[in-house]
Amino acid sequence: MASGAGRQAASTRDGHPPLERAVVQGFYSRMRAVAPAAVGALDRDRAGDPGRAFGDTACGRLVRSLDDDGLRALGMWVHHWCMRFYDDDTRAALRLLREIAARPGLGWTADEVRWMLRESYATVPAADARFTLPLAAAAELAPGTLRIEPVVPRQPGPRD
């Protein structure tokens, strides 16, 4: 199994100093709190009917059960999981990631977005949708809150 990102994704490529260790540790603590439920939901969804409406899936039920803080932690966890294990069957995880990215008003912080962007840059370009969630979250930040200096590579569209 290939691993593309992790704790070492705290580069300074975006012109900002590395995130404080306590901040990053807080992200991991929040993600660990939702991880068992997320793993179970993803396992059930991988074994289920991929054509079901998202709301009828185990991941959909999990999303409905969480408040905004929990949903941000789940989003960060599934983003982290997809970046690290991009060569596994991640269809259910990518669907969950896209669903969370489509939900406005989750209250993302600049540190959360910066961490996800750094993870995305730290993994290989083969990781599907590596910028989906961080860019959706960045779009919710106030203008000027987050500078994204590096050019985000163009991701293939549906017809590419």
Accessible surface in RSA format (square Angstrom, percent):
REM  Atomic radii and reference values for relative SASA: ProtOr
REM  Chains: A
REM  Algorithm: Lee & Richards
REM  Probe-radius: 1.40
REM  Slices: 20
REM RES _ NUM      All-atoms   Total-Side   Main-Chain    Non-polar    All polar
REM                ABS   REL    ABS   REL    ABS   REL    ABS   REL    ABS   REL
RES MET A   1   152.71  79.1  73.55  48.7  79.16 188.5  70.00  59.5  82.70 109.6
RES ALA A   2    37.31  34.3  27.03  41.7  10.28  23.4  35.85  50.5   1.46   3.9
RES SER A   3    71.92  60.8  38.68  51.6  33.24  76.6  30.70  65.4  41.21  57.7
RES GLY A   4    14.43  17.8   0.00   N/A  14.43  17.8   7.78  21.3   6.65  14.9
RES ALA A   5    14.62  13.4   0.00   0.0  14.62  33.3   9.03  12.7   5.59  14.8
RES GLY A   6    14.02  17.3   0.00   N/A  14.02  17.3  11.93  32.7   2.08   4.7
RES ARG A   7   117.52  49.3  99.72  50.8  17.80  42.4  49.06  67.0  68.46  41.5
RES GLN A   8   169.07  94.5 148.07 108.2  21.00  50.0  66.85 142.3 102.22  77.5
RES ALA A   9     2.48   2.3   0.87   1.3   1.61   3.7   1.66   2.3   0.81   2.2
RES ALA A  10    28.22  26.0  19.15  29.6   9.07  20.6  20.80  29.3   7.43  19.7
RES SER A  11    52.00  43.9  40.62  54.2  11.38  26.2  47.69 101.5   4.31   6.0
RES THR A  12    74.09  52.7  63.24  64.1  10.85  25.9  29.41  39.5  44.68  67.5
RES ARG A  13   143.39  60.2 115.50  58.9  27.89  66.4  45.44  62.1  97.94  59.4
RES ASP A  14    12.39   8.7  12.24  12.2   0.16   0.4  11.21  26.4   1.18   1.2
RES GLY A  15    53.43  65.9   0.00   N/A  53.43  65.9  26.77  73.5  26.66  59.7
RES HIS A  16    39.74  21.7  38.62  26.8   1.13   2.9  24.89  25.6  14.86  17.3
RES PRO A  17    98.81  72.0  90.89  82.9   7.92  28.8  95.16  78.6   3.65  22.7
RES PRO A  18    74.65  54.4  61.74  56.3  12.91  46.9  61.74  51.0  12.91  80.2
RES LEU A  19    21.98  12.2   9.27   6.6  12.71  32.0  11.76   8.3  10.22  27.5
RES GLU A  20   126.88  72.8 117.32  88.8   9.55  22.7  46.21  89.4  80.67  65.9
RES ARG A  21   192.83  81.0 180.78  92.2  12.05  28.7  74.00 101.1 118.83  72.0
RES ALA A  22    78.09  71.8  59.29  91.5  18.80  42.8  65.86  92.7  12.23  32.4
RES VAL A  23    47.30  31.1  39.67  35.9   7.63  18.4  46.32  40.2   0.99   2.7
RES VAL A  24    16.29  10.7  16.29  14.7   0.00   0.0  16.29  14.2   0.00   0.0
RES GLN A  25    62.61  35.0  62.21  45.5   0.40   0.9  38.95  82.9  23.65  17.9
RES GLY A  26    29.99  37.0   0.00   N/A  29.99  37.0  29.85  81.9   0.13   0.3
RES PHE A  27    12.33   6.2  11.91   7.4   0.43   1.1  12.19   7.4   0.14   0.4
RES TYR A  28    17.78   8.3  17.61  10.0   0.17   0.4  17.32  13.0   0.46   0.6
RES SER A  29    53.27  45.0  44.40  59.3   8.86  20.4  30.52  65.0  22.75  31.9
RES ARG A  30    75.80  31.8  70.91  36.1   4.89  11.7  59.26  81.0  16.54  10.0
RES MET A  31     4.59   2.4   4.59   3.0   0.00   0.0   4.59   3.9   0.00   0.0
RES ARG A  32   126.80  53.2 116.58  59.4  10.22  24.3  71.55  97.8  55.25  33.5
RES ALA A  33    82.08  75.5  45.65  70.5  36.42  82.9  57.79  81.4  24.29  64.3
RES VAL A  34    15.78  10.4  13.49  12.2   2.29   5.5  15.78  13.7   0.00   0.0
RES ALA A  35    19.15  17.6  19.14  29.5   0.01   0.0  19.15  27.0   0.00   0.0
RES PRO A  36    98.91  72.1  79.55  72.5  19.36  70.4  89.13  73.6   9.78  60.8
RES ALA A  37    49.74  45.7  35.19  54.3  14.55  33.1  46.87  66.0   2.86   7.6
RES ALA A  38     0.04   0.0   0.00   0.0   0.04   0.1   0.04   0.1   0.00   0.0
RES VAL A  39    67.20  44.2  65.98  59.7   1.21   2.9  67.20  58.4   0.00   0.0
RES GLY A  40    20.97  25.9   0.00   N/A  20.97  25.9  20.38  55.9   0.59   1.3
RES ALA A  41     0.53   0.5   0.53   0.8   0.00   0.0   0.53   0.8   0.00   0.0
RES LEU A  42     2.55   1.4   2.55   1.8   0.00   0.0   2.55   1.8   0.00   0.0
RES ASP A  43    67.81  47.5  60.87  60.6   6.94  16.4  26.35  62.0  41.46  41.3
RES ARG A  44   140.90  59.2 130.12  66.3  10.79  25.7  71.31  97.5  69.59  42.2
RES ASP A  45    19.94  14.0  10.06  10.0   9.89  23.4   7.86  18.5  12.08  12.0
RES ARG A  46    93.59  39.3  60.74  31.0  32.85  78.2  28.60  39.1  64.99  39.4
RES ALA A  47    93.62  86.1  51.74  79.8  41.88  95.3  63.00  88.7  30.62  81.1
RES GLY A  48    29.91  36.9   0.00   N/A  29.91  36.9  20.06  55.1   9.85  22.1
RES ASP A  49    83.91  58.8  71.80  71.5  12.11  28.6  30.07  70.8  53.84  53.7
RES PRO A  50   118.28  86.2  96.11  87.6  22.17  80.6 103.28  85.3  15.00  93.2
RES GLY A  51    67.72  83.5   0.00   N/A  67.72  83.5  36.84 101.1  30.88  69.1
RES ARG A  52    83.69  35.1  76.68  39.1   7.01  16.7  38.46  52.6  45.22  27.4
RES ALA A  53    63.13  58.0  48.36  74.6  14.78  33.6  57.79  81.4   5.35  14.2
RES PHE A  54    20.98  10.5  16.30  10.1   4.68  12.2  16.30   9.9   4.68  13.4
RES GLY A  55    33.20  40.9   0.00   N/A  33.20  40.9  24.63  67.6   8.57  19.2
RES ASP A  56    87.68  61.4  78.83  78.5   8.85  20.9  17.05  40.1  70.63  70.4
RES THR A  57     4.79   3.4   4.79   4.9   0.00   0.0   4.69   6.3   0.11   0.2
RES ALA A  58     3.93   3.6   1.14   1.8   2.79   6.3   1.43   2.0   2.50   6.6
RES CYS A  59     1.61   1.2   1.61   1.8   0.00   0.0   1.59   4.0   0.01   0.0
RES GLY A  60     1.65   2.0   0.00   N/A   1.65   2.0   0.60   1.6   1.05   2.4
RES ARG A  61   116.17  48.8 110.03  56.1   6.14  14.6  53.30  72.8  62.88  38.1
RES LEU A  62    22.45  12.5  17.19  12.3   5.27  13.2  21.72  15.3   0.74   2.0
RES VAL A  63     4.77   3.1   1.75   1.6   3.02   7.3   1.75   1.5   3.02   8.2
RES ARG A  64   150.94  63.4 116.40  59.3  34.54  82.2  75.78 103.6  75.16  45.6
RES SER A  65    83.76  70.8  42.79  57.1  40.97  94.4  48.57 103.4  35.19  49.3
RES LEU A  66    46.36  25.8  28.21  20.2  18.15  45.6  30.29  21.3  16.07  43.2
RES ASP A  67    99.73  69.9  83.19  82.8  16.54  39.1  48.42 113.9  51.31  51.2
RES ASP A  68    73.75  51.7  70.37  70.0   3.38   8.0  16.30  38.4  57.45  57.3
RES ASP A  69    82.99  58.1  80.90  80.5   2.09   4.9  23.68  55.7  59.31  59.1
RES GLY A  70    12.66  15.6   0.00   N/A  12.66  15.6  12.16  33.4   0.50   1.1
RES LEU A  71     9.48   5.3   9.48   6.8   0.00   0.0   9.48   6.7   0.00   0.0
RES ARG A  72    27.49  11.5  27.49  14.0   0.00   0.0   0.00   0.0  27.49  16.7
RES ALA A  73     4.27   3.9   4.11   6.3   0.16   0.4   4.27   6.0   0.00   0.0
RES LEU A  74     0.00   0.0   0.00   0.0   0.00   0.0   0.00   0.0   0.00   0.0
RES GLY A  75     0.00   0.0   0.00   N/A   0.00   0.0   0.00   0.0   0.00   0.0
RES MET A  76     0.64   0.3   0.64   0.4   0.00   0.0   0.04   0.0   0.60   0.8
RES TRP A  77    24.11   9.7  24.10  11.7   0.01   0.0   9.45   5.0  14.66  23.8
RES VAL A  78     0.00   0.0   0.00   0.0   0.00   0.0   0.00   0.0   0.00   0.0
RES HIS A  79     0.06   0.0   0.06   0.0   0.00   0.0   0.00   0.0   0.06   0.1
RES HIS A  80    19.25  10.5  19.25  13.4   0.00   0.0  14.26  14.7   4.99   5.8
RES TRP A  81    38.10  15.3  36.87  17.8   1.22   2.9  21.31  11.4  16.78  27.2
RES CYS A  82     3.14   2.4   2.21   2.5   0.93   2.2   2.21   5.6   0.93   1.0
RES MET A  83     0.14   0.1   0.14   0.1   0.00   0.0   0.14   0.1   0.00   0.0
RES ARG A  84    75.36  31.6  75.36  38.4   0.00   0.0   1.51   2.1  73.85  44.8
RES PHE A  85    45.68  22.9  45.68  28.3   0.00   0.0  45.68  27.7   0.00   0.0
RES TYR A  86    54.78  25.6  35.18  20.0  19.61  51.0  20.27  15.2  34.52  42.5
RES ASP A  87    79.81  55.9  43.87  43.7  35.94  85.0  32.03  75.4  47.78  47.7
RES ASP A  88    55.02  38.5  40.68  40.5  14.34  33.9  15.05  35.4  39.97  39.9
RES ASP A  89    63.66  44.6  47.86  47.6  15.80  37.4  38.55  90.7  25.11  25.0
RES THR A  90    13.17   9.4  10.75  10.9   2.42   5.8   0.61   0.8  12.57  19.0
RES ARG A  91   178.79  75.1 172.58  88.0   6.21  14.8  80.01 109.4  98.78  59.9
RES ALA A  92    15.75  14.5   6.49  10.0   9.25  21.1  12.80  18.0   2.94   7.8
RES ALA A  93     0.48   0.4   0.05   0.1   0.43   1.0   0.05   0.1   0.43   1.1
RES LEU A  94    17.68   9.8  17.68  12.6   0.00   0.0  17.68  12.4   0.00   0.0
RES ARG A  95    59.41  24.9  59.37  30.3   0.04   0.1  29.35  40.1  30.06  18.2
RES LEU A  96     0.14   0.1   0.09   0.1   0.04   0.1   0.09   0.1   0.04   0.1
RES LEU A  97     0.00   0.0   0.00   0.0   0.00   0.0   0.00   0.0   0.00   0.0
RES ARG A  98   121.45  51.0 116.26  59.3   5.19  12.4  51.63  70.6  69.82  42.3
RES GLU A  99    56.61  32.5  54.72  41.4   1.89   4.5   3.65   7.1  52.96  43.2
RES ILE A 100     0.80   0.5   0.00   0.0   0.80   1.9   0.00   0.0   0.80   2.2
RES ALA A 101    19.79  18.2   6.29   9.7  13.50  30.7   7.53  10.6  12.26  32.5
RES ALA A 102    78.03  71.7  46.55  71.8  31.49  71.6  58.49  82.4  19.54  51.8
RES ARG A 103    85.55  35.9  83.43  42.5   2.12   5.1  18.65  25.5  66.90  40.5
RES PRO A 104   113.64  82.8  95.78  87.3  17.86  64.9  97.83  80.8  15.81  98.2
RES GLY A 105    56.72  69.9   0.00   N/A  56.72  69.9  36.53 100.3  20.18  45.2
RES LEU A 106     6.68   3.7   5.38   3.8   1.30   3.3   5.78   4.1   0.90   2.4
RES GLY A 107    48.73  60.1   0.00   N/A  48.73  60.1  39.29 107.8   9.44  21.1
RES TRP A 108    15.97   6.4   4.22   2.0  11.75  27.6   0.00   0.0  15.97  25.9
RES THR A 109    62.82  44.7  58.04  58.8   4.78  11.4  60.13  80.8   2.69   4.1
RES ALA A 110    21.49  19.8  16.56  25.6   4.94  11.2  16.56  23.3   4.94  13.1
RES ASP A 111    48.64  34.1  47.50  47.3   1.14   2.7   5.80  13.6  42.84  42.7
RES GLU A 112     1.74   1.0   1.74   1.3   0.00   0.0   0.40   0.8   1.35   1.1
RES VAL A 113     0.00   0.0   0.00   0.0   0.00   0.0   0.00   0.0   0.00   0.0
RES ARG A 114    21.15   8.9  21.15  10.8   0.00   0.0   0.22   0.3  20.93  12.7
RES TRP A 115     4.61   1.9   4.61   2.2   0.00   0.0   2.61   1.4   2.00   3.2
RES MET A 116     0.00   0.0   0.00   0.0   0.00   0.0   0.00   0.0   0.00   0.0
RES LEU A 117     7.83   4.4   7.83   5.6   0.00   0.0   7.83   5.5   0.00   0.0
RES ARG A 118     6.41   2.7   4.78   2.4   1.63   3.9   5.11   7.0   1.30   0.8
RES GLU A 119     0.00   0.0   0.00   0.0   0.00   0.0   0.00   0.0   0.00   0.0
RES SER A 120     0.00   0.0   0.00   0.0   0.00   0.0   0.00   0.0   0.00   0.0
RES TYR A 121    34.15  15.9  16.73   9.5  17.42  45.3  16.93  12.7  17.22  21.2
RES ALA A 122    52.31  48.1  18.29  28.2  34.02  77.4  29.75  41.9  22.56  59.8
RES THR A 123     6.35   4.5   0.00   0.0   6.35  15.1   0.64   0.9   5.72   8.6
RES VAL A 124    64.89  42.7  63.06  57.1   1.83   4.4  64.89  56.4   0.00   0.0
RES PRO A 125   109.90  80.1  90.14  82.2  19.75  71.8  90.28  74.5  19.62 121.9
RES ALA A 126    74.26  68.3  46.48  71.7  27.78  63.2  58.98  83.1  15.28  40.5
RES ALA A 127     3.25   3.0   0.20   0.3   3.05   6.9   0.20   0.3   3.05   8.1
RES ASP A 128    94.92  66.5  85.14  84.7   9.78  23.1  21.16  49.8  73.76  73.6
RES ALA A 129    23.56  21.7  13.89  21.4   9.67  22.0  15.26  21.5   8.30  22.0
RES ARG A 130    18.45   7.7  18.18   9.3   0.27   0.7   1.81   2.5  16.65  10.1
RES PHE A 131     0.48   0.2   0.33   0.2   0.15   0.4   0.47   0.3   0.01   0.0
RES THR A 132    41.73  29.7  28.86  29.3  12.87  30.7  28.78  38.7  12.95  19.6
RES LEU A 133     0.49   0.3   0.49   0.4   0.00   0.0   0.49   0.3   0.00   0.0
RES PRO A 134     0.00   0.0   0.00   0.0   0.00   0.0   0.00   0.0   0.00   0.0
RES LEU A 135    64.14  35.7  58.12  41.6   6.02  15.1  58.63  41.2   5.51  14.8
RES ALA A 136    31.58  29.0  17.80  27.5  13.77  31.3  26.35  37.1   5.22  13.8
RES ALA A 137     0.47   0.4   0.00   0.0   0.47   1.1   0.23   0.3   0.24   0.6
RES ALA A 138    17.20  15.8   7.25  11.2   9.96  22.7   7.50  10.6   9.71  25.7
RES ALA A 139    87.70  80.6  47.74  73.7  39.96  90.9  60.65  85.4  27.05  71.7
RES GLU A 140    68.07  39.1  32.70  24.7  35.37  84.2  31.20  60.4  36.87  30.1
RES LEU A 141    27.51  15.3  13.01   9.3  14.50  36.5  15.89  11.2  11.62  31.3
RES ALA A 142    66.78  61.4  51.69  79.8  15.08  34.3  58.18  81.9   8.59  22.8
RES PRO A 143   138.31 100.8 106.96  97.5  31.35 113.9 117.99  97.4  20.32 126.3
RES GLY A 144    75.69  93.3   0.00   N/A  75.69  93.3  38.66 106.1  37.03  82.9
RES THR A 145    58.59  41.7  36.01  36.5  22.57  53.8  34.70  46.6  23.88  36.1
RES LEU A 146    24.55  13.7   4.52   3.2  20.03  50.4   4.52   3.2  20.03  53.9
RES ARG A 147   117.93  49.5 112.52  57.4   5.41  12.9  60.45  82.6  57.48  34.8
RES ILE A 148    61.96  35.3  34.44  25.7  27.52  66.3  35.01  25.2  26.95  73.1
RES GLU A 149   104.63  60.1  80.66  61.0  23.97  57.1  25.38  49.1  79.25  64.7
RES PRO A 150    22.17  16.2   8.35   7.6  13.83  50.3  20.19  16.7   1.98  12.3
RES VAL A 151   132.38  87.1 113.86 103.1  18.52  44.6 119.08 103.5  13.30  36.1
RES VAL A 152    37.96  25.0  22.21  20.1  15.75  38.0  22.21  19.3  15.75  42.7
RES PRO A 153    57.99  42.3  46.54  42.4  11.45  41.6  55.82  46.1   2.16  13.4
RES ARG A 154   187.00  78.5 151.69  77.3  35.30  84.1  83.10 113.6 103.90  63.0
RES GLN A 155    64.71  36.2  50.18  36.7  14.52  34.6  32.30  68.8  32.41  24.6
RES PRO A 156   108.71  79.2  85.99  78.4  22.73  82.6  86.99  71.8  21.73 135.0
RES GLY A 157    29.58  36.5   0.00   N/A  29.58  36.5  22.38  61.4   7.20  16.1
RES PRO A 158   145.87 106.3 101.98  93.0  43.90 159.6 115.62  95.5  30.25 188.0
RES ARG A 159   232.86  97.8 196.80 100.3  36.06  85.8  76.29 104.3 156.57  94.9
RES ASP A 160   107.42  75.2  40.38  40.2  67.05 158.5  47.86 112.6  59.56  59.4
END  Absolute sums over single chains surface
CHAIN  1 A     8265.7       6160.8       2105.0       4731.7       3534.1
END  Absolute sums over all chains
TOTAL          8265.7       6160.8       2105.0       4731.7       3534.1
